[in-house]
Amino acid sequence: MNSLLILIAGPYRSGTGDDPALLARNLHRLEEAAWPIFAKGHVPMIGEWVALPVLASAGADGIADPLAEQVMYPTAERLLQHCDAVLRLPGESRGADQDVAIARAEGLPVYTSIDEIPEVSETPADVA
């Protein structure tokens, strides 16, 4: 198996009331899945890693800015055009549910546990 680009989908904004501490906690939970995915030989991706800098560079005041609707979900949708799979973490999340629906429509694997993600097959180094 070759290395996959895996979108980590789960709650970010849901249930936070846009409280910065709660948003940071949710992002941390998403990021906790990054190392295990990487350790299996894949590349982890989180939509917020892309969307938040885009939102900031557009001049938005934060996640509650009306511009966020034009950036957050569309970023994940665009990322999914490049991803090979999705890891759906537990918790209520409209955005993560949309990510899963898009992935399934595109025929991409949707994992619900890191244990389901296969490891990259090691190939012997070329010998000269």
N, C-alpha and C positions, 0 to 999 in steps of 0.2 A: 504494500500500500504506500502511496505517495503521501507527502505532507498535505494536510487540509487547512484551509482558512476557515476557522469556526467562529461564528458569531455567538457571543454569550448574551442570551436574552433573559431578562428577569425584571423585577420591580426596580425602578429608579425613582420616578416621581410619585408613584401611587402611594397614597396614605401618608404623605409627608406634609401636606399643607404648604409645600415649597419651603419648609424650614431647612436652612442650609446644613445644619448638623444632621438632620435625617436624610437629606439628599446625599451627603458625604458618606453616611453609614451604608446606604443602599449601593452606592458606587463601590465602596469597599467590598461589599458582599459579592458584587459582580466580579470584581478584580481577584477575589480569592480563587476563582475558578481558572484564572489565567495560567498560573504555574502548572497545575496538573495537566492542562491541555498541552502546554509547551513541553513538559516532561515526556509526554507520549509522542513527541515528534511533530506536533502541529503548531500552527500560528493562531493564537487567540486574538479575537477582535471584539471590542465593545463599542456600540454605536456612540455612546457619550464621549468616548475618546476623540471622536471626530466632530460630533455635533456641537459640543460645548465650545471649543475654540472657534468654530464657524459662527456660532451665535454671538460670541464675544466680539469677533472681528466685524460683525455686521452692526455693532453698536448697541446691542440689546442690553438692557439693565439686569438681566438674569433670566432664570428659567420661567418666571411668571410673565415676562415680556410677551406681548402679542406676537412678536416675530418668532417666538419659539415654535408655534404651530407650523410655521413654514420651514423650519429647520430640523426639529427633532425627529419626527416620524419619517419625513422624506430622506433624511440621512441614512437611517436604517434600511429603508427601501432600496436606496442606491447601493449601499454596501452589500446587500443581499445579492445583487447582480454579480458580485465578485466572490462571494463566499461559497464554500463547498458543503457546509453543514451548519446546523444551529444546535446549541446546547440551551435548552429551556430550563432555567432554574425555577424553583417553587415560588409561589406568591402571585397575588393578583396584579396583573399588569396588562392594560389594553395594548400598549405598544409591543410587549413581548408576544402577546397573542396574535397580533398582526404579523409579526416576524415569522411566527410558526406557520400561519396561514399562507404567507407568501412562499416560504420554503417548501411547504408541502405541494403547493400549486406548481412549483418549479421542479418537483421531484427530488429535492434535497433531503438528505437524512436529517431527522430531528431527534436528538438525544435528550433524555430527561435525567441522565446521570452521567457523571464523568466515567464511571465504570463501563458504560456502554460504548465509549469512544475507543476504537481500535488503536493499537500502537502502530507507529510507522515501522515497516519492515526494514531492518538493517540490511544493506547490501555490502558485500565485501569490497574493500577499496581496490581500485585498479592496480594491477601489478605491472610494472614496466618491464 
